[in-house]
Amino acid sequence: MTNSRGRRHYTGFTIVELLIVIVVIAILAAITIAAYNGVQDRANDSSVQADLRTISKKFELARVDDANAYYPTNNATIAAAIPGVKVAKSSYATTPDVAYNLLFCWPSTATPRDYALLATSKSGKRFYIRTTGAVTEYTGAVSWADANISAMCGSVIAGSSASGAGYSSGDTATGPWRSWTGA
């Protein structure tokens, strides 16, 4: 193409303009992915917290129904005490370094009048709920990633030990998720 002064005039974009557009699109994509991951982590955290509240309410109902006013103390009595619970398994951390998840802890199985439920969300945040409390984020020093479940429980209720786990990565007989989790 030639204009009236004899110079050629090309239509289109220069390489610099194209590079600028590509860089802007890449920045917007990175921001969107980061925001999406944050939303997904918050959704997983909320789901785990809701599960802890639901199970805690069912535990309270089981205690009221028990002749001695005890909470359930093992996987078998938990299954009987909380029928119909379906935890959002996809929201829980189940990576190979998580040996146990959704733990039940009691200071004494002879007279179980206190308990704690502990869980790790897929986001990596750890939460617990105790007999008389609300769901709380765990910020203590004890690592929940190892198999030392007594230390995990003892970090929330002094002198307690684990009595059951909703998830156990090493269980090859029944699978990692217990039946009472809605498996």
C-alpha positions in Angstrom: 0.0 0.0 0.0 1.1 3.5 -0.8 -0.3 6.7 0.6 -0.5 10.0 -1.2 3.1 11.0 -0.2 4.7 7.8 -1.6 5.4 6.1 1.7 4.4 2.6 2.3 1.9 2.2 5.1 1.4 -1.2 6.7 -1.5 -2.2 8.9 -1.2 -4.6 11.8 0.7 -4.8 15.1 4.3 -4.5 15.9 6.2 -7.2 17.8 6.5 -4.9 20.8 2.8 -4.4 20.9 2.1 -8.1 20.7 4.6 -8.8 23.5 3.0 -6.2 25.7 -0.4 -7.9 25.2 1.0 -11.3 26.0 2.7 -10.0 29.2 -0.6 -8.4 30.3 -2.5 -11.6 29.7 0.1 -13.6 31.6 -0.1 -11.3 34.6 -3.9 -11.5 34.6 -3.8 -15.3 34.4 -1.4 -15.5 37.3 -3.7 -13.2 39.5 -6.7 -15.3 38.6 -5.0 -18.6 39.4 -3.8 -17.3 42.8 -7.3 -16.0 43.6 -8.9 -19.3 42.6 -6.5 -21.3 44.8 -7.3 -19.0 47.8 -11.0 -19.5 47.2 -10.6 -23.3 47.0 -8.5 -23.4 50.2 -11.1 -21.4 52.1 -13.9 -23.7 50.8 -11.9 -26.8 52.0 -11.4 -25.1 55.4 -15.1 -24.3 55.8 -16.1 -27.8 54.8 -13.8 -29.4 57.4 -15.0 -27.0 60.1 -18.6 -27.8 59.2 -17.9 -31.5 59.5 -16.3 -31.0 63.0 -19.3 -29.1 64.2 -21.7 -31.7 62.8 -19.9 -34.6 64.4 -19.6 -32.7 67.7 -23.4 -32.2 67.8 -23.9 -35.9 67.1 -21.5 -36.7 69.9 -23.5 -34.5 72.3 -26.7 -36.3 71.3 -25.0 -39.7 71.9 -23.8 -38.5 75.3 -27.4 -37.5 76.3 -28.6 -41.0 75.2 -25.9 -42.8 77.1 -26.9 -44.1 80.6 -23.6 -42.9 82.0 -23.5 -39.7 80.0 -20.3 -40.9 78.2 -19.2 -40.0 74.7 -18.4 -42.8 72.2 -14.9 -44.0 72.6 -13.8 -46.0 69.6 -14.5 -46.5 65.9 -17.3 -49.0 66.6 -19.2 -46.8 69.1 -18.5 -43.7 67.0 -20.2 -45.4 64.0 -23.2 -46.2 66.1 -23.4 -42.7 67.7 -23.2 -40.6 64.5 -25.2 -42.4 61.8 -25.8 -40.5 58.6 -22.6 -38.3 58.8 -20.9 -37.9 55.5 -17.7 -36.0 55.7 -16.4 -34.0 52.7 -13.4 -36.4 52.1 -12.1 -34.3 49.2 -11.5 -31.4 51.6 -9.2 -33.3 53.9 -5.4 -33.7 53.6 -4.8 -37.2 52.5 -1.2 -36.8 51.2 1.3 -39.6 51.9 2.8 -37.6 54.8 -0.6 -37.4 56.6 -0.8 -40.7 58.5 -4.0 -39.9 60.4 -6.8 -37.4 59.9 -10.1 -36.7 61.7 -8.9 -37.9 65.1 -10.9 -38.5 68.2 -9.2 -37.9 71.5 -10.2 -38.6 75.1 -8.4 -37.9 78.4 -9.7 -41.3 79.7 -11.6 -44.0 77.9 -12.8 -45.3 81.3 -14.9 -42.1 81.9 -15.1 -40.3 78.6 -16.6 -37.0 79.6 -14.4 -34.8 77.4 -13.2 -35.2 73.9 -11.5 -33.4 71.0 -11.9 -33.8 67.3 -8.8 -32.9 65.2 -8.6 -32.5 61.4 -6.3 -31.2 58.8 -7.8 -29.5 55.7 -6.4 -29.9 52.2 -5.1 -26.3 52.6 -2.8 -27.5 55.4 -4.6 -25.7 58.1 -5.4 -27.8 61.2 -8.6 -27.4 63.2 -10.0 -28.9 66.4 -13.2 -28.7 68.4 -13.5 -29.7 72.1 -16.5 -30.7 74.2 -17.6 -27.2 75.1 -16.0 -25.1 72.4 -16.1 -23.9 68.9 -14.0 -24.9 66.0 -10.5 -23.5 66.5 -7.5 -23.3 64.2 -4.6 -25.2 65.8 -1.4 -23.2 66.0 0.6 -25.3 68.3 4.1 -26.8 67.8 3.2 -30.5 67.6 3.3 -31.8 64.0 0.2 -33.7 63.0 1.9 -35.1 59.9 3.7 -37.9 61.7 2.2 -41.0 63.3 2.5 -39.8 66.9 -1.2 -39.5 67.5 -0.9 -39.4 71.2 1.2 -36.2 70.9 -1.4 -34.7 68.6 -4.2 -35.4 71.0 -2.1 -34.4 74.1 -1.5 -31.0 72.4 -5.2 -30.2 72.5 -6.3 -32.0 75.7 -3.5 -32.7 78.3 -3.1 -36.4 79.0 -5.4 -37.5 76.3 -4.8 -40.1 73.6 -6.4 -41.0 70.3 -9.2 -43.4 70.4 -10.2 -43.4 66.7 -9.4 -41.9 63.4 -11.7 -41.2 60.4 -8.7 -41.6 58.1 -5.7 -43.8 58.5 -3.4 -44.0 55.5 -1.8 -47.2 56.5 -5.0 -49.2 56.8 -4.9 -51.7 54.0 -7.6 -54.0 55.4 -10.6 -51.6 55.4 -9.2 -48.7 53.4 -8.1 -45.4 54.7 -11.6 -43.9 55.4 -13.7 -45.4 58.2 -17.3 -46.4 57.6 -18.6 -43.8 60.0 -17.3 -41.0 57.7 -19.8 -42.0 55.0 -17.4 -44.3 53.1 
